[in-house]
């Protein structure tokens, strides 16, 4: 794996041994092609950061700040090493389970939020997609007009829980991976009409 382009373009990314499913370069390249100029000057949140590939790519492309949230201690060390190797500033590593970090998240808004949680492939696996899309915290952390990019197992799909305000504005499939780009409606958007009884 490598940082694709920008100030650190071409620099290899070390992947922790605990990361069983790193996001492939071609997938990240497609994601950032879609994001385009949104990255420049953005404040970025990378949840379930793993190697930190999304946040590192953002910083290389001119993002102002990136917060990497990762529970695994060795992965946090690798992210810090990747930041140093790429000589990227503006990165902050938060060693914490994502759910706990979200509960005590700072009063900050992010222009881009990435989440690549463990896939729910079997009965009994935690459905992180439902948690992230149904929780109030990610909604509160996304800046007006921002994008939430959620990666999941393509076969499972992503279902927005009833009452959650997310709007899917784009989706792409790459092999076993499904990436969906979500936005929140503007604060002054009219409420949907109640169905006639």
N, C-alpha and C positions, 0 to 999 in steps of 0.2 A: 504494500500500500504506500501511497505517496500523497503529498499535497499537490493538487492538480495545477493550480496557477496562482498568480499574485506574487507578493514579495518573497514568499517561501516556496514558490512553485518548484516541483521536482524533488523536494526533500522527502526522504522516506519517513513513514510513520511507523513507529514500533507498536505492535499489537500485543496486548497482555495475553498470557496463556489462558486466562479465564474467559476471554472473549471467543466464543465458539462460532459466531456468525458476524464477522466484520462486514460493514457495508462496502461493497465493491467500488473500485474507482469509477467504473462506468455508470453506476447508479448515482454516485455523488455528482459526477459530471453532468448527468441529466438534470438532477435536482437544481444545481446552481445555474444551469442554462435557463431553467424556468424562473428562478428568482431574479436573475439579471442584476439590475442596479439597486435592488432592495438591500443588498448586503453592505454597500458602501456607507460607513458611518453608523451602522445599526448596532443596537444592543441585543445580544444573543444569549439564549438559554439552551444548553445542551443537556437534556435529561437522559439518564441511563447512558452516560457518555462513553463508556468503554475505553477506546483508545483516544477519544476526543476528536475524531476525524471531522465531524460536522463543524464544531466550534473552531478547530484549527484552520479549516478551509475558509471560514468566515473571516477570521483575523487576517489571514494571508491576503484576502480580497478587500481589506480596508474596513472591516467592522471595528467599531469603537471599543467594544467590550464583549467578552464571552465568559459566562459562568458555566462550569462543567460540574454536573451533579452525578456522583457515582458512589455506590455503597462499598465496592471492593477496594480495599486499601492498596493492593498491588497495582490495580488499574489507575488509581489516583496518582501513584508515584510515576507510572508510565506517562500519564497525561502531562505531568509537570516536566518530565524529561523531554517529551515531544515539544512542549512550548519552548524550553531552553534550546534544544537542538535547532529549532526553526527560527530562533531569535524573535519570537513574537511577543509583543507586550499587550496588556489589556486582558489577559486571561486570569481567571480565579477558579481554583479547584475546591469544590465543597465535598468532603468525604462524608456522605450521609445517604441512607436509604431515601429514595425519591419521595415516597409518601411522607416521611418525617420532615424532609426539607420543605416540602410544599406547605405543610401545616405551620411552619415558622418562617416562611419566606419573607424577605425584606419587602418593604413598601416600594417596589421598583417595577417598572413596566419594561417589557422586552418587545422589540420589533419582530424578532424571529424566535420561535420556540421549536426545537427539534426533540423528538422522543423516539427512541428505538428500543422499546422494552422487550423482555423475553417473550417469544411467541407462545400463545396458548394453543398447543397442538393436540393435547389429549384432555379427556374429561378430568376435571379436578385441577387443571392448571389455572393459575391466577389470570384473569382476563384484564390485563393492564389497559387495553384500549377502552373498555367500558369504564374503568376507573377514571382515566384521564379525561375522557369526553363527558363524563357525568359529574365530575368534581368542580366545585366553584373556583378552586385555587388557580388552575391554568387559565380560566377565563379572566380572573382578576389580574393575572400577570401579563396578559397580552395587551400591548399598546394599541390604541385605536388605529385601524387599518393594517395591523400586523398580521402575520401568518403563522399558523401552527402546522408543522409538518410531522405527521405520525406514520411511522413504518410498522407494518404488521405482516403476519403470515397471509399470503394471498388467498388461500383456501378458506380461511375463516372470515375474511372481509372485515369491514368496520361498520358498526351500527351505532348511530347517534341515539343515546337514551332519550326517552320521552321527556320533553321539557327542556332539554339542553339546547342552547341557542346556536350551536355551531352550524355553519354553512360550508359544505364541501364545494370548493371552487375548481379543483382539478384532482385527478388521480392518475397514477401510472403503475403498471405492473412490470416487474423485472424478475423473471424466474419465479421463485417462491415468495418474493417480496411484493407487497402492495404499499405504495406511498400515497397518502391523501393529504391535500393542502386545504386547511380549514381557515375560515375567517369568522369574526363575530359581526353581527349586524350593527350599523351605526347606532349610537346612543339615542338619536332622535328618530330612529325608524319607527313607523307605526306598528302597534301590536297587531298580530294576526286576528282576523275576525273570528268570533266563536261560531261554530257550525250551527245552522238552524236546527231547532228541535222539532 
